[in-house]
Amino acid sequence: MFLQRPRIANWLHALHLGQPHSQTIDIELEALNRHAQGKKTALEIGTFQGVSAVHIVRGMDPQGVLYCIDPWPEDDGKPNPCWSITERHFKRSKIWGRVKILRDFSSKVQSQIPDQLDFAFIDGDHSWEGIETDWAIVAPKIKSGGILCLHDSVTPEPEPWRVLGSTRFYAEVISKDPSFEVVEIVYSLAVLRKK
């Protein structure tokens, strides 16, 4: 309900009366944490309110760093409420020192993304063009043996209507890339390993 009213959600979160929201469900969050275990250099595109980022960081090596990309645009000069929730959630979760914020679109900050990523989670723009851009940026930066997770890449059986540009791009392009192998599918999340 409050997803459509992020300013109200922000006030509730500030007062400890609400939690950050994520469209990544619990079993997908658990998979992100599991596959991030021990990783040192990670990336997330589409941080939203920080829920998945906290799960990823908690799985990483204690010295690991997660790069978080999201534009969090201001509205009429007012701070983005989702950014306010994210910043507060990171501080409350005690991971603030383990994240590097790249506040823009992936195409604008790609030069700041490190090479040889151990782990990446793409959950940004779910259009064909959006995932095509993120894939072109991130896939070459994953090191051999590294993990790449893609949200909303598979249409879950209980939600056959959930066909997005990202699910079509996954089926037609990513799933055929010989550089990656599927590790597992968790609901709408595809987990790949670079060969």
Residue pairs with C-beta under 8 A, 6 or more apart in sequence:
2 8
2 9
2 12
2 18
2 21
3 9
3 21
6 80
6 81
6 82
6 85
7 81
9 18
9 21
9 81
9 85
10 81
10 82
10 84
10 85
12 18
13 19
13 20
13 84
13 85
13 88
13 89
14 84
14 88
20 49
20 50
20 51
20 85
20 86
20 89
21 48
21 49
21 51
22 29
22 48
22 49
22 51
22 52
23 48
23 151
24 32
24 51
24 52
24 123
24 151
24 189
25 187
27 186
27 187
28 151
28 186
28 187
28 188
28 189
29 51
29 52
29 55
30 55
31 149
31 184
31 186
31 189
31 191
32 52
32 55
32 56
32 59
32 121
32 149
32 189
33 55
33 56
33 58
33 59
34 59
35 59
35 119
35 147
35 149
35 183
35 191
36 42
36 55
36 56
36 57
36 59
36 60
36 119
36 147
37 59
37 60
38 59
38 60
38 61
39 59
39 60
39 61
39 64
39 118
39 119
39 147
40 60
40 61
40 63
40 64
40 65
40 118
41 64
41 65
41 114
41 116
41 117
41 118
41 119
42 56
42 57
42 60
42 64
42 65
42 66
42 67
42 117
42 118
42 119
42 120
42 121
43 66
43 67
43 69
43 113
43 114
43 117
43 119
43 120
43 121
43 138
43 141
44 52
44 53
44 56
44 66
44 67
44 68
44 69
44 120
44 121
44 123
45 69
45 70
45 106
45 120
45 121
45 122
45 123
45 124
45 134
45 138
46 69
46 70
46 122
46 123
46 124
46 125
46 151
47 53
47 68
47 69
47 70
47 86
48 70
48 82
48 86
48 123
49 82
49 85
49 86
49 89
50 68
50 85
50 86
50 87
50 89
50 90
50 93
51 89
52 121
52 123
53 66
53 68
53 86
53 90
53 95
53 99
54 89
54 90
54 93
54 95
56 66
56 119
56 121
57 64
57 66
57 93
57 95
57 98
57 99
58 93
58 95
60 66
60 98
60 119
64 98
64 118
65 98
65 99
65 100
66 95
66 98
66 99
66 100
67 99
67 100
67 102
67 112
67 113
67 114
68 86
68 99
68 100
68 101
68 102
69 102
69 104
69 105
69 106
69 109
69 113
69 124
70 83
70 86
70 103
70 124
71 103
71 104
71 105
72 80
72 82
72 83
72 86
72 103
73 80
74 80
83 103
87 96
90 96
90 99
102 109
102 112
102 113
106 113
106 124
106 133
106 134
106 137
106 138
107 133
107 137
110 137
113 137
113 138
113 141
114 141
115 141
115 143
116 141
116 143
116 146
117 138
117 141
117 142
117 143
117 146
118 143
118 146
118 147
119 146
119 147
119 148
119 149
120 138
120 141
120 142
120 146
120 147
120 148
120 149
121 149
121 150
121 151
122 131
122 134
122 135
122 138
122 148
122 149
122 150
122 151
123 150
123 151
123 152
124 130
124 131
124 134
125 131
125 133
125 134
126 152
126 164
126 165
126 166
127 164
127 165
127 166
128 165
128 166
128 168
128 169
129 165
130 165
130 166
131 150
131 153
131 165
131 166
131 169
131 170
132 169
132 173
135 169
135 173
135 174
138 148
139 148
139 177
139 179
139 180
139 194
142 148
142 194
143 194
144 194
144 195
145 193
145 194
146 193
146 194
147 183
147 191
147 192
147 193
147 194
148 180
148 191
148 192
148 193
148 194
149 189
149 190
149 191
149 192
150 166
150 170
150 174
150 189
150 190
150 192
151 166
151 188
151 189
152 162
152 164
152 166
152 167
152 188
153 166
153 167
153 170
153 174
153 188
153 189
153 190
154 167
154 170
154 185
154 187
154 188
154 189
154 190
155 162
155 163
155 167
155 188
156 162
156 187
156 188
159 188
162 188
167 188
170 190
174 180
174 190
174 192
175 182
175 190
178 195
179 194
179 195
180 192
180 193
180 194
180 195
181 192
181 193
181 195
182 190
182 191
182 192
183 191
183 192
183 193
184 191
185 191
